[in-house]
């Protein structure tokens, strides 16, 4: 999670020390890679959405209905 937080701020903040610490806790290179990739993707997506001024729906029931539709028919339906 420390690496993901560093990526969120600036990818250049992922230092050899952070990677070494993650490895010392048992993280594999693949897990470290995936952490950086996922954190970077979410950071980019959040900046994109924020930059467009996207509004969040206030009706929480809409989210429940959308989730149920995804469960029933997937993302294509």
C-alpha positions as CSV (number, residue, x, y, z in Angstrom):
1,X,0.0,0.0,0.0
2,X,3.0,2.3,0.6
3,X,4.0,1.9,-3.1
4,X,0.4,2.6,-4.3
5,X,0.3,5.7,-2.2
6,X,3.6,6.9,-3.7
7,X,2.3,6.3,-7.2
8,X,-0.8,8.3,-6.4
9,X,1.4,11.3,-5.5
10,X,4.0,10.9,-8.3
11,X,5.3,7.7,-9.9
12,X,8.8,8.9,-9.4
13,X,8.3,8.6,-5.7
14,X,8.5,4.8,-6.0
15,X,12.1,4.4,-4.8
16,X,14.4,1.4,-4.6
17,X,13.9,1.6,-0.9
18,X,10.1,1.2,-1.2
19,X,10.6,-1.7,-3.5
20,X,13.1,-3.3,-1.2
21,X,10.7,-2.9,1.8
22,X,7.9,-4.5,-0.1
23,X,10.1,-7.4,-1.0
24,X,11.2,-7.7,2.6
25,X,7.5,-8.1,3.5
26,X,7.2,-10.9,0.9
27,X,5.9,-9.1,-2.2
28,X,7.0,-10.5,-5.5
29,X,8.2,-8.5,-8.4
30,X,4.9,-9.3,-10.2
31,X,2.9,-8.0,-7.2
32,X,4.9,-4.8,-7.1
33,X,4.5,-4.3,-10.8
34,X,0.8,-4.9,-10.6
35,X,0.5,-2.5,-7.7
36,X,2.2,0.3,-9.6
37,X,0.1,-0.5,-12.7
38,X,-3.2,-0.5,-10.9
39,X,-2.4,2.6,-8.8
40,X,-1.3,4.5,-11.9
41,X,-4.4,3.5,-13.8
42,X,-6.8,4.7,-11.1
43,X,-4.8,7.9,-10.6
44,X,-5.1,8.6,-14.4
45,X,-8.8,7.7,-14.4
46,X,-9.6,9.9,-11.4
47,X,-7.7,12.9,-12.9
48,X,-9.5,12.4,-16.2
49,X,-12.9,12.3,-14.6
50,X,-12.1,15.3,-12.3
51,X,-10.7,17.2,-15.3
52,X,-14.0,16.8,-17.1
53,X,-16.0,18.0,-14.2
54,X,-18.0,14.8,-14.1
55,X,-20.9,14.8,-11.6
56,X,-21.6,11.9,-9.3
57,X,-25.1,10.7,-9.1
58,X,-26.7,11.4,-5.7
59,X,-29.3,8.6,-6.0
60,X,-27.6,5.6,-4.3
61,X,-30.3,3.3,-5.6
62,X,-29.1,4.0,-9.2
63,X,-25.8,2.3,-8.2
64,X,-27.5,-0.7,-6.8
65,X,-29.6,-1.1,-10.0
66,X,-26.5,-0.7,-12.2
67,X,-24.7,-3.3,-10.2
68,X,-27.6,-5.8,-10.5
69,X,-27.7,-5.3,-14.2
70,X,-23.9,-6.0,-14.4
71,X,-24.4,-9.2,-12.4
72,X,-27.3,-10.3,-14.6
73,X,-26.0,-9.4,-18.1
74,X,-22.4,-8.2,-17.7
75,X,-21.1,-5.0,-19.1
76,X,-22.4,-5.5,-22.6
77,X,-26.1,-5.6,-21.9
